[in-house]
């Protein structure tokens, strides 16, 4: 499901609420399944820790064994960051490197729900393509993807359905193409 809206419309707040980082002011939210949020460049990463230490920390928070060598290796392979970089503190990473690490850890989690907030706009074209291919694979597996983007073309490519938010209110929902067209009309 794509989530569209102008800046300040509540897209990121909605995702943070779904991820459990913010409590809803009213109502109730129920999540069925495990989720892996990618909410901002480097979100969830501890910048003083190395890439390896961040992998172990986040995997343990996701309920994975900290020393699961297959999962660690899949993160290393997908991120393409290399041993030397992964030994450095994350605070020395570029924004593209942080996005690579965060995305790689999240998709290695093999969660039921992947929550993506605008992180695919960072990084080189090759890695963006690799991320899109991974998202298509996750979609083909029948898992849920919540995808926020200001690029309606990306929403149309990834999502079957979408919603449009304005000032924290759901104004439209339905077919992704139709909702993307409504979003384009806002500008």
MOKAMO-V538344 format. One record per backbone hydrogen bond with DSSP energy under -0.5 kcal/mol. NH is the residue of the N-H (numbers start at 1). CO is the residue of the C=O. Records with the same first field share a line. If there is no record, write none. Layout:
NH->CO + CO
//
This chain:
2->161
3->147
4->163
9->6
14->10
15->11
16->12
17->13
18->14
19->15
20->17
21->16
22->16
32->30
33->31
36->113
38->115
43->40
45->42
47->45
49->46
51->86 + 88
52->86
54->50
55->51
56->52
57->53
58->54
59->55
60->56
61->57
62->58
63->60
64->59
68->65
69->67
72->68
73->69
74->70
75->71
76->72
77->73
78->74
79->75
80->76
81->76
86->82
87->83
88->85
90->49
91->47
92->89
93->90
98->94
99->95
100->96
101->97
102->98
103->99
104->100
105->101
106->102
107->103
108->104
109->105 + 106
110->107
112->34
113->34
114->144
115->36 + 113
116->114 + 146
117->38
118->116 + 148
121->118
122->119
128->124
129->125
130->126
131->127
132->128
133->129
134->130
135->131
136->132
137->133
138->134
139->135
140->136
141->137
142->139
143->138
144->112
146->114
147->1 + 145
148->116 + 146
149->3
152->150
154->151
155->151
156->152
157->153
158->154
159->155
162->174
163->2
164->172
165->4
166->169
168->9
169->166
171->164 + 169
172->164
174->162
176->160
179->175
180->176
181->177
182->178
183->179
184->180
185->181
186->183
187->184
//
